[in-house]
Amino acid sequence: MNLPRLSVQRPVTVVMLTMMVLVIGSVALSRLQIDLLPSIELPTLTVRADYEGASPEVVERLVTQIIEEIIATVPGIEKIESRSEEGDSSVRVSFGWGTNIDAAAMDLQATLEDEVNELPDDVVGPRVSKFDIDSFPVVILGISSRLDPVEMTEIMENQLRHRLVRLPGVAQVDPWGGFDREVRVELDPAKITALNIPVNNILDALRDANLDLPTGTIEQGRYQVTLLVPAEFVDLNQVRKTEVMQRDGVSVTLGQIATVRDTYRKLTRIVRALTVNEILD
């Protein structure tokens, strides 16, 4: 069949066929669902647990392996993957397509709660979460400054973060790479050994001295006044003057046996852009 000759000999038929294709295509295009970020629910659950201070080997032996054995009894699981890091355990559980992931999450959480006593007492969790594509970051904003990193982090947390959350369509703001302020107490081993001061006594003294406790109320006529004794530390000198013990009637303060520094927490993540440290949201 010669298509060009047929088109010339039957122009009405060709035009009708063309119009039919255009109409069907237009109707199909108008009904086509288009979404920049479609909501996808994958049949995957993640179980996380924290074991602060434990090495990856200890986390794997005492936390991850036990969680894997517990969740392996849940029906419908097709695949189990795990990752053990310092102080953190993550187990990903995959179910078959078509599984009611909400019901599966409830079954998994119930199974974990029944057997949670098999985990060490210091373990936080385990927590079950779903894979949600909507929770992935859409915009990554980098912030850099010549300010002190701790000061810049405090400005980000106290002044900028809540303003970003208020923007229309913003569900959550997660900072990365910040320098969180920390007051670090570095004990002198020689001094605490010479004075025979247990470390637990030092910890208890700091904990007891850094408390705001209500002391009761005073009622007079139709007035009632609540009494509060402010005792939280406001500067480093107060920390240094904390009394840790009495020796022969002489007070031993923290500043005499330790160095108190205003610094930042140990960094576990460094964010850089163009060789400059940044905080990402």
C-alpha positions as CSV (number, residue, x, y, z in Angstrom):
1,M,0.0,0.0,0.0
2,N,1.3,3.4,-1.0
3,L,0.5,5.7,2.0
4,P,1.2,9.0,0.2
5,R,-1.1,8.0,-2.7
6,L,-3.8,6.9,-0.4
7,S,-3.6,10.1,1.5
8,V,-4.0,12.1,-1.7
9,Q,-6.9,10.0,-3.0
10,R,-8.8,9.9,0.3
11,P,-8.1,13.3,2.0
12,V,-11.4,13.2,4.0
13,T,-10.5,9.8,5.6
14,V,-7.0,11.0,6.5
15,V,-8.3,14.2,8.1
16,M,-10.9,12.3,10.1
17,L,-8.2,9.8,11.4
18,T,-5.9,12.7,12.3
19,M,-8.7,14.5,14.1
20,M,-9.6,11.3,16.0
21,V,-6.0,10.9,17.2
22,L,-5.8,14.5,18.3
23,V,-9.1,14.3,20.2
24,I,-8.1,11.0,21.9
25,G,-4.7,12.4,22.8
26,S,-6.2,15.6,24.2
27,V,-8.6,13.6,26.4
28,A,-5.9,11.3,27.7
29,L,-3.5,14.2,28.4
30,S,-6.2,16.1,30.4
31,R,-6.7,13.0,32.6
32,L,-3.0,12.2,33.1
33,Q,-2.0,12.7,36.7
34,I,1.2,14.7,37.0
35,D,3.0,15.4,40.3
36,L,6.4,16.9,40.8
37,L,6.8,14.9,44.0
38,P,4.3,12.0,44.0
39,S,3.4,10.4,47.3
40,I,4.9,6.9,47.2
41,E,4.5,4.4,50.1
42,L,7.1,1.7,49.8
43,P,6.5,-1.5,51.8
44,T,9.5,-0.8,54.0
45,L,9.9,-0.2,57.7
46,T,13.0,0.8,59.6
47,V,13.7,-0.1,63.3
48,R,16.2,2.1,65.0
49,A,17.8,1.9,68.5
50,D,20.4,3.9,70.3
51,Y,23.1,2.5,72.5
52,E,25.2,5.5,73.6
53,G,28.9,5.0,73.9
54,A,28.9,1.4,72.4
55,S,31.3,0.5,69.6
56,P,29.8,-0.8,66.3
57,E,30.9,-4.4,67.2
58,V,29.0,-4.2,70.6
59,V,26.0,-2.6,68.9
60,E,25.8,-5.4,66.4
61,R,26.2,-8.2,69.0
62,L,23.9,-6.8,71.7
63,V,21.4,-4.8,69.8
64,T,21.2,-5.4,66.0
65,Q,21.4,-9.2,66.1
66,I,18.7,-9.5,68.8
67,I,16.4,-7.1,66.9
68,E,16.8,-9.2,63.7
69,E,15.9,-12.4,65.6
70,I,12.8,-10.7,67.1
71,I,11.4,-9.2,63.9
72,A,12.2,-12.4,61.9
73,T,9.1,-13.9,63.5
74,V,6.8,-11.3,62.0
75,P,4.9,-12.8,59.0
76,G,5.2,-11.3,55.5
77,I,8.8,-10.2,55.7
78,E,10.8,-10.7,52.5
79,K,14.1,-9.1,53.3
80,I,16.0,-7.8,56.4
81,E,19.0,-5.5,56.1
82,S,20.9,-4.0,59.0
83,R,23.6,-1.4,59.8
84,S,25.5,-1.0,63.0
85,E,27.4,2.2,63.8
86,E,28.8,3.7,66.9
87,G,25.9,4.0,69.3
88,D,23.3,3.4,66.7
89,S,21.5,0.4,65.2
90,S,19.3,0.5,62.1
91,V,17.4,-2.5,60.7
92,R,15.4,-2.2,57.5
93,V,12.6,-4.6,56.9
94,S,11.0,-5.1,53.4
95,F,7.6,-6.5,52.9
96,G,5.9,-7.6,49.6
97,W,4.1,-5.1,47.4
98,G,0.4,-4.8,48.4
99,T,1.1,-5.2,52.1
100,N,-0.8,-2.9,54.4
101,I,2.2,-1.2,55.8
102,D,0.3,0.5,58.7
103,A,-0.9,-2.9,60.0
104,A,2.6,-4.4,59.5
105,A,4.1,-1.5,61.5
106,M,1.7,-2.2,64.4
107,D,2.5,-5.9,64.3
108,L,6.3,-5.2,64.2
109,Q,6.0,-2.7,67.1
110,A,3.9,-5.1,69.2
111,T,6.5,-7.9,68.6
112,L,9.4,-5.7,69.7
113,E,7.6,-4.5,72.8
114,D,7.0,-8.1,73.9
115,E,10.7,-9.0,73.6
116,V,12.3,-5.6,74.4
117,N,13.6,-7.0,77.7
118,E,16.2,-9.0,75.8
119,L,18.0,-5.7,74.9
120,P,20.4,-4.0,77.3
121,D,18.8,-1.6,79.8
122,D,20.6,1.4,78.4
123,V,19.2,0.9,74.9
124,V,16.9,3.7,73.8
125,G,14.1,2.4,71.6
126,P,13.6,0.4,69.4
127,R,11.5,2.8,67.2
128,V,9.6,1.7,64.1
129,S,9.3,4.2,61.2
130,K,7.9,4.1,57.7
131,F,9.7,5.2,54.6
132,D,8.0,8.4,53.6
133,I,9.1,10.1,50.4
134,D,7.3,13.3,51.5
135,S,9.8,13.6,54.4
136,F,12.8,13.9,52.0
137,P,14.3,17.4,51.8
138,V,13.2,19.5,48.9
139,V,15.4,22.6,49.5
140,I,18.9,22.5,50.9
141,L,20.0,25.9,52.2
142,G,23.6,26.6,53.2
143,I,24.5,29.2,55.7
144,S,28.1,30.5,56.3
145,S,29.4,33.4,58.4
146,R,32.6,34.8,59.9
147,L,31.0,34.6,63.3
148,D,32.1,32.0,65.9
149,P,30.6,28.6,64.9
150,V,28.9,28.2,68.2
151,E,27.3,31.7,68.0
152,M,26.2,31.1,64.4
153,T,24.6,27.8,65.4
154,E,22.7,29.5,68.3
155,I,21.5,32.2,65.8
156,M,20.3,29.5,63.5
157,E,18.5,27.6,66.2
158,N,17.0,30.5,68.1
159,Q,16.2,33.1,65.4
160,L,16.2,31.6,61.9
161,R,14.9,28.0,62.3
162,H,11.4,28.9,63.6
163,R,11.0,31.5,60.8
164,L,11.7,28.9,58.2
165,V,9.2,26.5,59.7
166,R,6.5,29.2,59.5
167,L,6.9,29.4,55.7
168,P,3.9,28.0,53.7
169,G,4.5,24.4,52.8
170,V,7.4,23.8,55.1
171,A,6.9,20.8,57.3
172,Q,10.2,20.4,59.0
173,V,13.7,22.1,59.2
174,D,16.6,19.9,60.1
175,P,20.0,21.6,60.7
176,W,23.2,19.7,59.7
177,G,26.8,20.6,60.6
178,G,26.0,22.8,63.6
179,F,28.4,23.4,66.5
180,D,26.3,22.7,69.6
181,R,27.5,24.5,72.7
182,E,28.9,22.4,75.5
183,V,30.5,23.1,78.9
184,R,33.3,20.6,79.2
185,V,34.8,19.6,82.5
186,E,38.2,18.0,82.2
187,L,39.3,16.3,85.4
188,D,42.9,16.2,86.5
189,P,43.6,12.5,87.2
190,A,46.5,13.3,89.5
191,K,44.5,15.7,91.7
192,I,41.4,13.5,92.1
193,T,43.6,10.5,92.9
194,A,45.6,12.4,95.5
195,L,42.4,13.6,97.2
196,N,40.6,10.3,96.7
197,I,37.5,11.8,95.2
198,P,35.2,9.3,93.4
199,V,34.1,10.5,90.0
200,N,30.4,9.7,90.9
201,N,30.6,12.2,93.7
202,I,31.7,14.9,91.2
203,L,28.8,14.0,88.9
204,D,26.3,14.1,91.8
205,A,27.6,17.5,93.0
206,L,27.2,19.0,89.5
207,R,23.8,17.5,89.0
208,D,22.5,18.7,92.4
209,A,24.0,22.2,92.0
210,N,22.4,22.8,88.6
211,L,18.7,22.5,89.5
212,D,15.8,24.9,89.8
213,L,13.5,23.5,92.4
214,P,10.2,24.9,93.7
215,T,10.2,25.4,97.5
216,G,6.5,25.8,98.1
217,T,4.0,28.6,98.3
218,I,3.1,31.5,100.6
219,E,-0.5,32.4,101.2
220,Q,-1.5,35.8,102.6
221,G,-5.1,36.8,102.4
222,R,-6.3,36.4,98.9
223,Y,-2.7,36.3,97.4
224,Q,-0.6,33.2,96.8
225,V,3.0,33.5,95.9
226,T,5.0,30.5,94.5
227,L,8.6,30.4,95.7
228,L,11.4,29.2,93.5
229,V,15.1,29.0,94.3
230,P,17.0,29.6,91.0
231,A,20.1,27.4,91.1
232,E,21.0,26.7,87.5
233,F,24.4,27.7,86.3
234,V,24.6,31.0,84.3
235,D,28.4,31.3,83.8
236,L,31.5,29.2,84.0
237,N,32.6,30.7,87.4
238,Q,29.6,29.2,89.1
239,V,30.5,25.8,87.6
240,R,34.1,26.2,88.9
241,K,32.9,27.2,92.4
242,T,30.8,24.1,92.8
243,E,31.8,22.3,96.0
244,V,32.5,18.6,95.3
245,M,33.6,17.6,98.9
246,Q,34.8,18.7,102.3
247,R,38.4,17.7,103.4
248,D,39.4,18.5,106.9
249,G,36.9,21.3,107.1
250,V,38.2,22.8,103.8
251,S,35.9,23.0,100.8
252,V,37.2,21.5,97.6
253,T,35.7,23.1,94.5
254,L,35.5,21.8,90.9
255,G,37.9,24.5,89.6
256,Q,40.7,23.2,91.9
257,I,40.6,19.7,90.4
258,A,39.4,20.3,86.8
259,T,39.5,22.6,83.9
260,V,36.2,24.0,82.8
261,R,35.9,25.2,79.2
262,D,33.1,26.6,77.2
263,T,33.3,24.8,73.9
264,Y,31.2,22.6,71.5
265,R,30.2,19.0,71.3
266,K,32.3,16.5,69.5
267,L,31.6,16.8,65.8
268,T,30.1,13.8,64.1
269,R,29.3,15.5,60.8
270,I,31.2,18.2,58.9
271,V,29.4,20.1,56.2
272,R,31.5,22.1,53.7
273,A,30.7,24.1,50.6
274,L,33.4,25.7,48.6
275,T,35.9,24.8,51.4
276,V,33.9,26.8,53.9
277,N,32.1,25.3,56.9
278,E,28.4,25.7,56.6
279,I,25.2,24.8,58.4
280,L,22.6,23.2,56.1
281,D,18.8,23.2,56.5
